[in-house]
Each structure stands twice: as C-alpha cells, then as structure tokens.
C-alpha cells in the first residue's frame, strides 16, 4: 500500500521543483574560507551558526571520544537505517546508533530509533561488553561538555545582540517571524536557556565514502558529493540547539584546502553546507570540518536554514546532540497511554472472556487509537529494526515484552467491543455511533499491517544481514488459539462497513 503524501511533504516537493526550475542550468553561489567575503557573510547571514575548532576542545576529551567511536564501530553497533520517504523504503548511506536517556526515542523519516542508554545517575544498565558501556559513558561526558559550551554560546549571542545599538542583521526567510535571540532572551530566565541545550540524545553517524557505490550530487550550488542531503533536523524541541562533534579520519587531504587552483570546496575534505531555506539570493556556506571540530546550530537556525553534509574522501564519524521532542516518545508516555486504554477493561471472568466497563463511543475510539499507537509506533517500529539493539544491551527486552502484553490485552478489548456491537438487542442508534467511532481505527490497523508486512518482505529488506533483517512482529497465523482476533482484519472491516450501512436510516 502506497502512503499518501502529507500536505507538508507536497509543499516541500513543490518548492524544490520551483527552485530547480528557476535555476535551470546555473549554480547558486556559495562560499568557502578561501573566499574573501566568507567570514563577513557568515557574520551577517549565519550568526547563529558557531564553530569550535579542535584546539579549543580538551585533548583528553578528544582522545576518549575518538576511541569510543572506534569501539562502537569495532563491535558492529552502527547500522544503516531502512527509512520511509514518500512511500518508498530507502537504505541510508550513513550508519547510525542513538545513545541517550534511558527509555527515550527519536523519530526521523518515519523511523523511530530507540536509545542505547547512557549510564545516567540512578540507572542500571547491562551492556553486552564493558567496552560498549565505557563508550556510552564517554558520550554522556561529551554531552555534558557540549551542553556547557552551548549555554555559553547562547549567552554570548544574546549579549552581542543586547549590547548592539542595532541587532545583528539576521536574515529570516519569509515563512518565519523576525525574532532575534536577544529579544526572546529578554523574556526568558536562565532555566529556559538551559532547557534549549538540555541534550537528551545523541545520534552517532559513520560513513566511509570509499565503500559507497553512489552518492548524490548537491543539486543547487554544485558543492559535490553529499553524504546527507539538505534537511532540517526533525523531532526537536522548538528553538533548541544542536551540537555536532566531528571525527573525520584525515589523511593527507588537508593539504589541498589551500590549493589556489582548486575552485569551490575541497572534495577530499568533509564539509557541512548551510543555506537559507528556499533563498536563491544569499550565498550558501561550505565549512570544512577537521578532526575534533565542533559546530553548533543555535536558537531557530535549524528552522530557518537547511544544512547538508558534503562527503570527503576518508571515513567520518559524528556525534550529533539534540533536545529530542519526547512528549510522545518515551516509555513513560506510552505506558501511561496503555493504562488509559485499559481502564475500560473489566477483570476477566472465569472463562477467560473480557468485558468492557463502557460502550461510550468516545471511550472506544480512544482505546482503539491507543491500540494502533502501541502497535505501529512502538512494537512494529522496534522489530522492523531486527535484533540490532541486542548488540549493545538487553535494556529494551523487558519493556518491549511488557508493551506486547498490554497490546495483547487491547486485542481482547477490541474483540469484546466487536462482540457487543454484534448483539441483536443493541439499539440501532447506539450500534451506528459505535461503528462510526471505531471503523476508521480498525481500517487503519488493517492497512498498516499490510504495509508493514510488505516492508518486511521487500527486496531491499531481504538484502540486510541477519541481525538487521526486519521482523514482521507481532504476527500470527489464522485461528491461533492464543489470539482473540485474526491478524488480517479484512473480513471484520468489511462486516462492520456492512453493519454501518444497514444502521443508516
């Protein structure tokens, strides 16, 4: 089943096409440090982008972080993600692992990543190898360091705006309000400043360009091969910062950066590219990244600008620290949702059948929506990624087993509800109201089960290694005595539609 594009995706595609049509066969201008106006342009148009070169970071931290990258790579902890873009499954060129607060998740490109927990105070985490545990500890240490640096950078930026007779001239795209960081900081206290840098996850990335058969060309400026296309980072707390530590395994390629005959950016050196969203007047920036450099995207930069990662010739790791928007993405949240859905369940009677406390349509609708959320945002997302998380820790085994048990109870709730709606003595009006409330959720469940099953059996999924191969789970055969309802809901959905038609006057 092909997923329908959202209005936001359609608008983004339309903007991209209009921009490419306007450019025709020409390139937009972009600047590198070799250009005289590079730093002036950065200061004027990209003031919320901060670079901390490697020599400003403690040497001991460099050593620990770089060893931690290599440790996780050695143990095979980084995986390419099978993501969903405009209804198609694509394998990312970059291998990743999410490390962060226990029970936290981060969603991007319709894929929910689950944290390998770093050892926060009061947590008990069992790692498969002591080295993996030590690496997670190191990234927590790096997180603390980058958080401190981010708060300092935010305060410095606010101070510059406040002390100026005129605020720094910041370009904001037409879709965004002209609010400088200084004006917003006037109304915010120190706690709020810290919350914008309260990184709760880091997404580690690795890519070796020499092992990639094909990398896309940057389409607007002619910047060369891209490891990551132009994008805004998704699923972040509004106006929160992003901090990135770069570890490019450099060889002799640094020398060519100063080659006066080389036009544009050096293709052997990794760069991060920045541009103002949908702006064809302001030159883009291509900023070279060397071993141990860090950069920070402050305040609303991630919303008003886009960035890409331009591939060098050598392998590269990065640790990208984010304030993930977790209001619907933590274990605590989803367990609370389960509790809400199962409040309508009476204790099971002797024969094992369950009954419901209420047939109120809004209560039934809410229960079925939560049922879908648990199945498709958590269980199927987790098992679609195979057994990758067991490479590092067994931390997720117990909570996912617990979630599955709660989901199975929800299957019982749905079955009890269907039993009630089929009763001959049920008033026609009440039957119609119940069917109207639940039919959309059951139809969605059937459609999404088909979609996830097809994704797990796709040609690209079958190419993945055993520990990464997607698993269509939960799955059960017809007439499985342990399950109250079939996996395939086609007949049930068809029956309910027929009942709804009959119930109409």
Order of alpha helices (4+ residues) and beta strands (2+ residues): alpha-beta-alpha-beta-alpha-beta-beta-beta-beta-beta-alpha-alpha-alpha-beta-beta-beta-beta-beta-beta-alpha-beta-beta-alpha-alpha-alpha-alpha-alpha-alpha-alpha
